[in-house]
Amino acid sequence: MGVKHCVITSVDRDDLKDGGSIIWAETLQAIRRESPITTLETLIPDFKGQWDNLYRVLEERPEVVSHNMETVKRLTRQVRIQAKYDRSLEALKRISEFGLRTKTGIMLGLGETEEDIFEAMDDLVANGVHILTLGQYLQPTRNHHPVVDWIHPDTFAMYKEVGLEKGLKYVESGPLVRSSYHAEKHLFPIEGIA
């Protein structure tokens, strides 16, 4: 198909002992066999803190490894029922320490404050995250968390500037941004990352 850059994601497979990490690794291997020129980004779960499963994916060395925080620390319990803020940070830290380009995404409009966002950015920088995407939360169904705020494009622009000032290497920030937005642009050189 001539795909230059591919973003791969999946549903969480917490029902499997390996968290789905074996199929992740096999999928990356298969793509590399069929299309060695294709660069890869994996948008992975935190594997419930079972780090051997995380490392199984990291050993395949995708060009970008993403795990989304989704929201700020204060709202994590409300928004991400099974996820844990600190466990997600630990996953991101381990990805970065493995020497891979590390990425995460946060949705805005869930009721977070400016201070919440700045705290999240500080946490991300402290844990080695290189790339951050910020986008407007949209309520998928009436059973999901409601939209609390509609964030103005100027506010998204300000968050981009602040994120870069705080030490993030790249920030995509805007109402229509999603975690894979302009994903191919996230392959820029980062010191210490092959």
C-alpha positions as CSV (number, residue, x, y, z in Angstrom):
1,M,0.0,0.0,0.0
2,G,3.0,2.3,0.3
3,V,2.1,3.5,3.8
4,K,4.9,5.8,5.0
5,H,3.8,6.1,8.7
6,C,1.3,3.9,10.5
7,V,-0.4,4.5,13.9
8,I,-1.6,1.3,15.5
9,T,-4.0,1.1,18.4
10,S,-6.3,-1.4,20.0
11,V,-8.9,-2.0,22.6
12,D,-7.4,-2.9,26.0
13,R,-7.1,-6.6,26.5
14,D,-7.0,-6.7,30.3
15,D,-8.8,-10.1,30.0
16,L,-5.6,-11.7,28.6
17,K,-2.6,-12.6,30.8
18,D,-0.2,-10.8,28.5
19,G,-2.5,-7.8,28.1
20,G,-2.4,-8.3,24.3
21,S,1.3,-7.6,24.2
22,I,2.1,-10.8,22.2
23,I,-0.2,-9.7,19.3
24,W,1.2,-6.2,19.6
25,A,4.8,-7.5,19.1
26,E,3.7,-9.9,16.3
27,T,1.9,-7.1,14.5
28,L,4.9,-4.9,14.6
29,Q,7.1,-7.7,13.3
30,A,4.7,-8.5,10.5
31,I,4.6,-4.9,9.3
32,R,8.3,-4.6,9.4
33,R,8.6,-7.8,7.3
34,E,6.1,-6.6,4.7
35,S,7.0,-2.9,4.6
36,P,10.4,-2.2,6.2
37,I,10.2,1.5,5.1
38,T,7.0,2.2,7.1
39,T,7.6,4.0,10.4
40,L,5.4,2.9,13.3
41,E,3.6,4.5,16.2
42,T,1.9,2.4,18.8
43,L,-0.9,3.8,21.0
44,I,-0.8,1.2,23.8
45,P,-2.4,0.6,27.2
46,D,-0.5,0.7,30.5
47,F,-0.8,-3.1,30.7
48,K,-2.2,-2.7,34.2
49,G,1.4,-2.1,35.4
50,Q,2.6,-5.5,34.3
51,W,5.8,-4.1,32.9
52,D,7.1,-7.3,31.2
53,N,4.1,-6.9,28.8
54,L,5.1,-3.3,28.2
55,Y,8.7,-4.2,27.4
56,R,7.6,-6.9,25.0
57,V,6.2,-4.1,22.8
58,L,9.1,-1.7,23.4
59,E,11.6,-4.4,22.3
60,E,10.2,-4.1,18.8
61,R,11.3,-0.4,18.9
62,P,8.4,1.4,17.2
63,E,9.5,4.9,16.2
64,V,6.9,6.5,18.5
65,V,5.3,4.9,21.6
66,S,2.1,6.6,22.9
67,H,0.1,6.0,26.0
68,N,-2.7,8.6,26.5
69,M,-3.2,10.2,30.0
70,E,-6.6,11.3,28.7
71,T,-7.1,13.8,31.5
72,V,-5.5,15.6,34.4
73,K,-4.7,14.0,37.8
74,R,-7.7,15.5,39.7
75,L,-10.2,14.1,37.2
76,T,-8.7,10.7,36.5
77,R,-10.9,8.7,38.8
78,Q,-14.1,10.3,37.3
79,V,-13.0,10.1,33.6
80,R,-10.8,6.9,33.5
81,I,-12.6,4.4,35.7
82,Q,-10.0,1.6,35.6
83,A,-6.9,3.7,34.9
84,K,-4.5,5.2,37.4
85,Y,-2.7,8.5,36.8
86,D,0.5,7.5,38.5
87,R,0.6,4.1,36.7
88,S,0.2,5.9,33.3
89,L,3.0,8.2,34.3
90,E,5.1,5.2,35.2
91,A,4.4,3.6,31.8
92,L,5.5,6.8,30.0
93,K,8.6,7.0,32.1
94,R,9.6,3.4,31.3
95,I,9.0,4.1,27.6
96,S,11.2,7.1,27.7
97,E,13.9,5.4,29.7
98,F,13.9,2.6,27.1
99,G,15.1,5.3,24.7
100,L,12.0,5.7,22.6
101,R,10.1,8.7,21.4
102,T,7.4,9.1,24.1
103,K,4.0,10.6,23.5
104,T,0.7,11.2,25.3
105,G,-2.6,12.9,24.8
106,I,-5.0,14.8,27.0
107,M,-8.6,15.9,26.3
108,L,-9.7,19.3,27.5
109,G,-13.2,20.4,28.4
110,L,-13.8,17.9,31.2
111,G,-13.7,20.5,34.0
112,E,-9.9,20.8,34.4
113,T,-8.4,24.1,35.5
114,E,-5.4,25.8,34.0
115,E,-3.5,24.8,37.1
116,D,-4.5,21.2,36.5
117,I,-3.1,21.3,33.0
118,F,0.2,23.0,34.1
119,E,0.6,20.3,36.8
120,A,0.0,17.6,34.2
121,M,2.6,19.2,31.8
122,D,5.1,19.3,34.7
123,D,4.5,15.6,35.5
124,L,4.9,14.7,31.8
125,V,8.2,16.5,31.5
126,A,9.5,15.0,34.7
127,N,8.7,11.6,33.4
128,G,10.5,12.0,30.0
129,V,7.5,12.6,27.7
130,H,8.6,14.3,24.4
131,I,5.3,14.8,22.6
132,L,1.9,16.0,23.9
133,T,-1.4,16.3,22.0
134,L,-4.2,18.5,23.5
135,G,-7.7,18.4,22.0
136,Q,-11.3,19.2,22.8
137,Y,-13.3,16.4,24.6
138,L,-16.5,15.4,22.8
139,Q,-19.0,13.3,24.7
140,P,-19.4,10.0,22.8
141,T,-22.7,9.0,24.4
142,R,-25.0,10.4,27.0
143,N,-23.6,7.7,29.4
144,H,-20.1,9.3,29.2
145,H,-18.8,12.3,31.1
146,P,-20.4,15.5,29.9
147,V,-18.6,18.3,28.1
148,V,-18.0,20.9,30.8
149,D,-16.2,23.6,28.8
150,W,-15.6,24.4,25.1
151,I,-12.0,25.5,25.0
152,H,-11.2,28.5,22.8
153,P,-8.6,28.1,20.1
154,D,-6.5,30.9,21.7
155,T,-6.4,29.0,24.9
156,F,-5.2,25.9,23.0
157,A,-2.5,28.1,21.4
158,M,-1.4,29.3,24.9
159,Y,-1.2,25.7,26.2
160,K,1.1,24.9,23.3
161,E,3.4,27.7,24.1
162,V,3.5,26.8,27.8
163,G,4.1,23.2,27.1
164,L,7.1,24.0,24.9
165,E,8.4,26.4,27.6
166,K,8.1,23.7,30.2
167,G,10.3,21.4,28.1
168,L,8.0,19.3,25.9
169,K,9.7,18.8,22.5
170,Y,6.5,19.0,20.4
171,V,2.9,20.0,21.3
172,E,-0.1,19.6,19.0
173,S,-2.9,21.7,20.6
174,G,-6.3,22.6,19.1
175,P,-10.0,21.8,19.2
176,L,-9.8,19.2,16.5
177,V,-6.5,17.6,17.6
178,R,-6.6,13.9,18.4
179,S,-3.8,11.7,19.5
180,S,-2.9,10.7,15.9
181,Y,-3.2,14.2,14.5
182,H,-0.1,15.0,12.3
183,A,1.5,11.8,13.7
184,E,4.1,11.7,10.9
185,K,5.4,15.1,12.2
186,H,6.4,13.4,15.5
187,L,9.4,11.7,13.9
188,F,11.7,14.7,14.3
189,P,15.2,14.2,15.8
190,I,15.4,14.0,19.6
191,E,18.8,13.8,21.3
192,G,19.4,10.3,22.6
193,I,16.6,8.8,20.5
194,A,17.5,6.8,17.4
